[in-house]
Amino acid sequence: MTQTDFVKLVMPFKDKVYRLAKRLLVSNEEAEDATQEILMKLWRNKQKISEYKNVEAFSMTMTKNFCLDRLKSKQAQNLKIVHSNYQDNNTSLQSQVENNDSVDWVSKIIEELPEQQKIILQLRDIEEYDFDEIAKVVDMNPTAIRVALSRARKTIREKLTNTHSYGVK
């Protein structure tokens, strides 16, 4: 496999690898390092890539495992929380503050989810993978994925409702 072939193969899903790493590791720097590490592992094993039916799913599984290992390691103690929220110059300052607050709340709630629910939520709702693709990454059957996703969404909905209705009677 030539370098050009490799780049053509991995570029379409490189950003998805980064976003999954960012969801799990939170820090931009850690996510960039994880993405680079995954791409380097793929490059080192480029001769074996043709053996995989779905290189993207394999890469997402590698990313999940790498990030979970990283979080378990002592280096995880040094991870810092960095939020990169969107900027929209057409909204008022009040709206920006409210939007940032809502995004922060949702991010915090997602961070509190069990790892499995966090990964499934990222892959389904953000990366828009179908259930069969997610099943390959997390090694679960699609029904169990639907249940985990439902629970994750319910938890987010309940915590947001409780947060925003607190003190409002």
Secondary structure, 3 states (H helix, E strand, C coil): CCHHHHHHHHHHHHHHHHHHHHHHHCCHHHHHHHHHHHHHHHHHCCCCHHHCCCHHHHHHHHHHHHHHHHHHCHHHHHCCCCCCCCCCCCCCHHHHHHHHHHHHHHHHHHHHCCHHHHHHHHHHHHCCCCHHHHHHHHCCCHHHHHHHHHHHHHHHHHHHHHHHHCCCC
